[in-house]
Amino acid sequence: MEIFLANFAHKQPHCDAEMETIARTSKVITCDHTFKVSKYICASRGSDNKCMKQFENLFIALNEDHKVVGWRLTKSTSFEEIRDLLQLLNDCLDNPLQTVIVDDCCKVRNQYQSIFPGVVVKLDLFHAAQRVIKTFPKGSEWCKQISTVQLDNVWTSCDIDTTTVEGLSASTILMLENIDDMCNDTVTALLLKNTKTVHDMLEEINQQCNDRSFNAYDLPVKQSVGDDHVLASDAQNDPSSEHDHATLLQRNLSSFNLLIDPVEGDGDCTFRSIIKQLRHMLKCNDANTKLTGHLDDLGLTRANVDDDVFTLRQLFVDNIQSNEYYQMLLGISKRRT
């Protein structure tokens, strides 16, 4: 072992110099952690000779020519463990890096852009294909047909054309051509053809559905959304999932010519939302004298919205405090026996 380590220490400067030379002209890097190598790196514990694992991952960065421009054994996939490595890589570049390809672009985009300003961060084709496959409903007949393709039939089942795939637009192909040689051409063509089949099926459902609030293209997304994603606590709040839900809500409201009227989350947002909605109802239906009269009796027709919000909140508090059943539900008081 000592001989091996001494030999490594002797060759490491030459290896680092070679990687730096390769990295200078790099325009694109692909970064990923592998878990296979680290399990073979361990130290023998003296007390019982048990092999103790020292690292969890091997981080590797390849350029567009598939040459290694950086690597490091890490104890986790935390970006902080590779930050200085990427900074050294950025310092030796002759020109700014153009693209970084990773396995989780949405999560680490900001971190990579903090090292490589202005760089475009994209998802690699393997994980992009994986995300598509995970949306396929399990157990369906056409899903079984896709998943049971025999390897010896792959070549005969695809008519590969490097410039186009029948039925798909040029813009769709362009998204994949930006990632060079990240996946076998045959597998990619097979995936694209089957994705086109799914697209046609969803399009047919959309055309036959008369409900404008329904969008068949939401089905693959909803298939991949579990209970934890929908019923999430504040501690599990994911900004990306919030954006997905907000986008879906906006599209559904648009089908009814409705818009979201934003309300600031200041502690009174529920009462403010109710007041704003009541005022919209009065504007849309001036003849609703019963509603107007009732709001007048409650003192909720003032010129200032904040005044009405305060009044409605106080009415709510008074109602809770005067109702023994409500207090029991809230745990304020116990039901008398």
C-alpha positions in Angstrom: 0.0 0.0 0.0 2.8 2.4 0.9 4.4 1.7 -2.5 1.1 2.4 -4.3 0.6 5.7 -2.4 4.1 6.8 -3.0 3.7 6.1 -6.7 0.4 8.0 -6.7 2.0 11.0 -5.0 4.8 11.0 -7.5 2.4 10.9 -10.5 -0.4 13.2 -9.2 1.3 16.5 -10.2 1.7 15.2 -13.8 -1.9 14.0 -13.8 -3.2 17.4 -12.5 -1.2 19.3 -15.0 -2.6 17.1 -17.8 -6.2 17.6 -16.6 -5.6 21.4 -16.4 -4.3 21.4 -20.0 -7.4 19.5 -21.2 -9.7 21.8 -19.2 -8.4 25.0 -20.7 -10.3 24.7 -23.9 -13.4 23.0 -22.5 -16.7 24.5 -23.4 -19.0 22.0 -21.8 -18.6 19.8 -18.7 -20.7 16.9 -17.5 -20.7 16.4 -13.7 -22.0 13.4 -11.7 -21.4 11.4 -8.6 -20.8 7.6 -8.9 -21.4 5.3 -5.9 -19.7 2.2 -7.3 -16.0 3.1 -6.9 -16.1 4.4 -3.3 -17.2 1.0 -1.8 -13.9 -0.4 -2.8 -11.9 2.2 -0.8 -11.7 1.4 2.8 -9.2 1.1 5.7 -8.7 -1.9 7.9 -9.5 -1.3 11.6 -6.8 -2.5 13.8 -9.0 -3.9 16.6 -11.0 -6.4 14.4 -9.6 -5.9 10.9 -13.0 -4.7 9.8 -13.0 -2.7 6.5 -14.1 0.8 7.3 -15.6 2.8 4.4 -13.9 6.2 4.0 -15.9 7.8 1.2 -19.5 7.5 -0.2 -19.0 8.9 -3.7 -16.6 9.7 -6.5 -17.3 13.0 -8.2 -16.2 13.2 -11.9 -16.3 16.1 -14.4 -15.9 15.3 -18.1 -15.6 17.8 -21.0 -17.3 17.6 -24.3 -14.6 15.2 -25.6 -15.4 12.8 -22.7 -12.0 13.5 -21.0 -11.7 13.9 -17.2 -11.1 17.5 -16.2 -11.7 17.0 -12.5 -12.4 14.4 -9.9 -12.7 14.0 -6.1 -13.7 11.3 -3.6 -16.4 12.8 -1.3 -18.3 11.8 1.8 -21.6 13.1 0.4 -23.2 14.7 -2.7 -23.1 18.1 -1.0 -22.0 20.9 -3.4 -19.7 22.4 -0.7 -17.4 19.3 -1.0 -16.7 20.1 -4.7 -17.0 23.9 -4.7 -13.2 24.6 -4.5 -12.5 21.9 -7.2 -14.9 23.6 -9.6 -13.4 27.0 -8.7 -10.0 25.7 -9.7 -11.5 24.4 -12.9 -13.0 27.8 -13.7 -9.7 29.6 -12.9 -7.8 27.6 -15.5 -10.3 28.1 -18.4 -9.2 30.2 -21.4 -12.8 31.2 -22.1 -16.0 31.2 -19.9 -17.7 27.8 -19.7 -20.8 27.6 -21.9 -22.8 24.6 -20.5 -22.9 22.4 -17.4 -24.8 19.1 -17.7 -25.8 17.5 -14.3 -28.2 15.0 -12.9 -30.4 17.5 -11.0 -30.3 20.8 -12.8 -33.1 22.5 -10.9 -31.5 21.8 -7.5 -27.9 22.8 -8.2 -28.3 25.5 -11.0 -27.7 28.4 -8.7 -24.6 26.8 -7.1 -23.0 26.1 -10.5 -23.8 29.6 -11.7 -22.1 31.0 -8.6 -18.9 29.3 -9.8 -19.4 29.7 -13.6 -21.2 33.1 -14.1 -23.8 33.0 -16.9 -23.4 29.3 -17.6 -26.3 27.3 -18.9 -27.1 24.3 -16.6 -29.0 21.4 -18.3 -30.3 18.0 -17.3 -28.4 15.1 -18.8 -30.2 12.8 -21.2 -30.1 9.7 -19.0 -31.9 11.4 -16.1 -34.2 13.3 -18.5 -35.3 9.9 -20.0 -35.6 8.5 -16.5 -38.0 11.3 -15.5 -40.2 10.6 -18.5 -40.3 6.9 -17.8 -41.3 7.4 -14.2 -44.5 9.2 -15.4 -45.7 6.1 -17.2 -48.7 4.6 -15.4 -47.6 1.2 -14.0 -49.5 -1.8 -15.1 -51.0 -0.4 -18.3 -50.7 -2.5 -21.5 -48.8 0.0 -23.5 -46.4 0.6 -20.6 -45.7 -3.1 -20.6 -45.0 -3.0 -24.3 -42.4 -0.3 -23.8 -40.7 -1.9 -20.8 -40.4 -5.4 -22.3 -38.4 -4.5 -25.5 -35.9 -7.2 -26.1 -32.3 -6.0 -26.6 -31.9 -8.2 -29.8 -35.0 -6.5 -31.3 -33.9 -2.9 -30.6 -31.9 -2.5 -33.8 -34.7 -3.8 -36.0 -37.5 -1.9 -34.1 -35.9 1.6 -34.9 -35.3 3.3 -38.2 -32.6 5.7 -37.0 -32.3 9.0 -38.7 -29.7 11.4 -37.2 -31.5 14.5 -38.3 -35.2 13.8 -37.7 -37.7 11.3 -36.2 -41.0 11.0 -37.9 -43.8 12.8 -36.2 -41.7 15.1 -34.0 -40.9 18.7 -34.6 -37.4 20.1 -35.2 -37.5 22.0 -31.9 -38.0 18.8 -30.0 -35.0 17.2 -31.6 -32.9 20.3 -31.0 -33.4 20.0 -27.3 -31.6 16.6 -27.4 -29.0 17.5 -30.0 -27.5 20.0 -27.6 -26.3 17.1 -25.4 -23.7 15.3 -27.4 -23.3 11.5 -27.1 -24.9 11.3 -23.7 -27.0 8.3 -24.7 -26.9 5.5 -27.2 -28.6 6.6 -30.4 -30.7 3.5 -30.7 -32.1 3.8 -27.1 -32.8 7.5 -27.7 -34.7 6.9 -30.9 -36.7 4.2 -29.2 -37.6 6.5 -26.3 -38.6 9.3 -28.7 -40.9 7.1 -30.7 -42.6 5.8 -27.6 -42.9 9.3 -26.2 -44.6 10.3 -29.5 -47.1 7.5 -28.9 -47.9 8.8 -25.5 -48.2 12.3 -26.9 -50.7 11.1 -29.5 -52.8 9.3 -26.9 -53.0 12.3 -24.6 -53.8 14.6 -27.6 -56.7 12.3 -28.6 -58.1 12.4 -25.0 -57.9 16.2 -25.0 -59.8 16.5 -28.3 -62.6 14.2 -27.1 -62.9 15.9 -23.7 -65.4 18.8 -23.5 -64.2 20.0 -20.0 -62.0 23.0 -20.6 -60.6 22.7 -17.0 -59.2 19.2 -17.8 -55.8 18.8 -19.5 -54.7 15.3 -20.4 -51.1 16.4 -20.3 -51.4 16.7 -16.5 -51.9 12.9 -16.2 -48.2 11.8 -16.4 -47.3 14.5 -13.9 -50.1 13.6 -11.5 -49.1 9.9 -11.8 -45.6 10.8 -10.5 -46.9 13.0 -7.6 -47.3 11.0 -4.4 -49.1 11.9 -1.2 -46.0 13.4 0.3 -45.9 15.8 -2.6 -49.5 16.9 -2.3 -49.9 16.8 1.5 -46.7 18.4 2.4 -46.0 20.2 5.7 -44.1 23.5 5.9 -40.9 21.6 6.7 -41.3 19.7 3.5 -42.2 22.6 1.3 -40.6 22.4 -2.1 -40.5 25.7 -4.2 -40.6 23.7 -7.4 -43.7 21.8 -6.4 -45.4 25.1 -5.3 -44.6 26.5 -8.7 -46.1 23.4 -10.4 -49.3 23.7 -8.4 -49.6 27.4 -9.0 -49.1 27.0 -12.7 -51.8 24.3 -12.8 -54.2 26.4 -10.8 -53.7 29.4 -13.1 -54.3 27.3 -16.2 -57.5 25.9 -14.8 -58.8 29.3 -13.7 -58.0 30.7 -17.2 -60.4 28.2 -18.7 -63.2 29.9 -16.8 -61.9 33.4 -17.5 -60.7 33.8 -13.9 -57.5 35.2 -12.5 -55.7 34.8 -9.2 -56.1 37.9 -7.0 -52.9 37.8 -4.9 -53.1 38.5 -1.2 -50.1 39.1 1.0 -49.5 36.5 3.7 -49.5 39.0 6.6 -51.6 37.0 9.2 -54.8 38.5 8.0 -54.7 37.0 4.5 -57.8 34.8 5.0 -60.0 37.7 6.2 -58.6 40.0 3.5 -59.3 37.4 0.8 -62.9 37.1 2.0 -63.4 40.9 2.0 -61.9 41.3 -1.5 -64.2 38.5 -2.8 -67.2 40.1 -1.2 -66.4 43.4 -2.8 -66.0 41.8 -6.2 -69.4 40.1 -5.7 -71.0 43.5 -5.0 -69.5 45.0 -8.1 -70.7 42.2 -10.3 -74.2 42.2 -8.8 -75.4 45.7 -7.7 -79.0 44.4 -7.3 -78.0 42.1 -4.5 -79.6 44.2 -1.8 -79.8 41.4 0.8 -76.1 40.9 0.7 -75.4 44.6 0.8 -77.8 45.0 3.8 -76.3 42.1 5.6 -72.7 43.5 5.2 -74.0 46.9 6.3 -75.3 45.3 9.5 -72.0 43.7 10.1 -70.1 46.9 9.5 -68.2 45.5 6.5 -68.9 48.1 3.8 -66.4 50.8 4.8 -64.3 52.6 2.3 -61.0 51.3 3.7 -60.3 47.6 3.1 -58.0 47.3 6.2 -60.9 48.5 8.4 -63.2 45.8 7.0 -60.4 43.2 7.5 -60.0 44.2 11.2 -63.8 44.1 11.7 -64.2 40.7 10.1 -61.4 39.3 12.2 -63.0 40.7 15.4 -66.3 39.2 14.4 -64.6 35.8 14.0 -62.9 36.1 17.4 -66.2 37.1 19.1 -68.0 34.2 17.5 -65.4 31.7 18.7 -65.3 33.1 22.2 -69.1 33.0 22.5 -69.5 29.5 21.2 -68.7 26.7 23.6 -68.6 24.0 20.8 -66.1 25.9 18.7 -63.9 26.4 21.8 -64.0 22.7 22.4 -62.9 21.9 18.8 -60.0 24.4 19.2 -59.0 22.9 22.5 -59.7 26.2 24.3 -62.2 24.6 26.7 -63.4 21.1 27.5 -67.0 20.0 26.9 -69.0 19.9 30.1 -70.4 16.6 31.1 
